[in-house]
Amino acid sequence: MIVRQSMNDWPPLSDFPATIGRLATAEDTRANRASFLLEVNGERIGSPIEMPLPCYARFIDHESGDRQRCVLFQAEEADGKRYFGGWLLEEKRQIVGLDTDFEIVAK
């Protein structure tokens, strides 16, 4: 889902390095360009999702219905699931979830 809104109170996307067009590496996670590595038995799996990164989004708490502002900087898919990694702006911490856990926010 894409939600339109003013970005005046959001930080610039240039503040968030992203992993684009490739699977994230351990170095990407250390450098905060990625939140996760998809692996099975120590082997990398999946493929990058083609989408503009970084991007504004809202993380959805499905139990409470609350939505938190975040910036997504990683998108990969494996085994029929789409995984996103990003930064929760108010909590100042990384987040990992499925595509159904986020709403993309457009200007």
C-alpha positions as CSV (number, residue, x, y, z in Angstrom):
1,M,0.0,0.0,0.0
2,I,1.2,3.5,-0.8
3,V,0.1,6.5,1.4
4,R,0.6,10.1,0.2
5,Q,1.7,12.7,2.8
6,S,3.9,15.8,3.3
7,M,7.5,15.0,4.1
8,N,8.3,18.2,5.9
9,D,8.8,16.5,9.3
10,W,10.7,13.5,7.9
11,P,14.6,13.4,7.8
12,P,16.2,13.5,4.4
13,L,16.6,10.1,2.7
14,S,20.2,11.0,2.0
15,D,20.9,10.4,5.7
16,F,20.2,6.6,5.2
17,P,22.6,4.5,3.1
18,A,20.9,1.6,1.4
19,T,21.6,-1.8,-0.1
20,I,20.4,-1.5,-3.7
21,G,20.4,-4.1,-6.5
22,R,22.2,-6.9,-4.6
23,L,21.8,-9.1,-1.5
24,A,23.1,-7.5,1.7
25,T,26.4,-8.6,3.1
26,A,27.6,-8.9,6.7
27,E,29.6,-5.6,6.1
28,D,26.3,-3.9,5.1
29,T,24.7,-4.9,8.4
30,R,27.7,-3.6,10.3
31,A,27.6,-0.3,8.3
32,N,23.8,0.1,8.9
33,R,23.0,-0.3,5.2
34,A,21.1,-3.5,5.9
35,S,19.2,-5.1,8.9
36,F,19.3,-8.8,8.0
37,L,20.9,-11.6,6.0
38,L,18.7,-14.3,4.4
39,E,20.5,-17.6,4.9
40,V,19.8,-21.4,5.0
41,N,22.5,-23.6,6.5
42,G,25.0,-20.8,6.2
43,E,24.3,-20.2,2.5
44,R,22.8,-16.9,1.2
45,I,19.3,-17.2,-0.4
46,G,17.0,-14.9,-2.1
47,S,17.3,-11.9,-4.5
48,P,17.0,-8.2,-4.2
49,I,13.7,-6.5,-4.8
50,E,13.8,-3.7,-7.4
51,M,12.3,-0.6,-5.7
52,P,13.5,2.9,-4.9
53,L,15.6,2.7,-1.7
54,P,15.9,4.3,0.7
55,C,12.2,5.2,1.0
56,Y,9.8,6.5,3.6
57,A,7.3,4.0,5.1
58,R,5.2,3.3,8.2
59,F,5.7,0.1,10.2
60,I,2.4,-1.4,11.2
61,D,1.8,-3.1,14.5
62,H,-0.9,-5.5,13.5
63,E,-2.0,-6.1,17.1
64,S,-2.5,-2.5,18.2
65,G,-3.0,-1.0,14.7
66,D,-0.3,1.7,15.5
67,R,1.9,2.9,12.7
68,Q,5.4,4.1,13.2
69,R,7.4,6.3,10.8
70,C,10.5,4.5,9.4
71,V,12.9,4.6,6.5
72,L,13.4,1.4,4.5
73,F,16.9,0.7,3.2
74,Q,16.8,-3.0,2.4
75,A,14.4,-5.2,0.4
76,E,14.9,-8.8,-0.5
77,E,12.7,-11.8,-1.3
78,A,13.1,-15.5,-0.7
79,D,10.8,-18.5,-0.6
80,G,7.8,-16.4,-1.8
81,K,8.2,-13.8,0.9
82,R,9.3,-10.2,0.7
83,Y,11.4,-8.9,3.5
84,F,12.1,-5.2,4.3
85,G,14.7,-3.7,6.7
86,G,14.8,-0.2,7.9
87,W,15.1,2.3,10.7
88,L,12.3,3.3,13.1
89,L,12.6,7.1,13.4
90,E,11.1,7.7,16.9
91,E,12.6,4.6,18.5
92,K,15.9,5.0,16.8
93,R,16.4,1.3,16.1
94,Q,16.4,-1.1,13.2
95,I,13.4,-3.1,12.1
96,V,12.8,-6.1,10.0
97,G,9.5,-7.3,8.7
98,L,7.5,-8.6,5.8
99,D,6.0,-6.4,3.1
100,T,2.6,-6.7,4.9
101,D,4.2,-5.0,7.9
102,F,4.8,-1.7,6.0
103,E,3.0,1.0,4.1
104,I,5.2,2.9,1.7
105,V,4.8,6.7,2.1
106,A,5.0,8.9,-1.0
107,K,5.3,12.7,-1.2
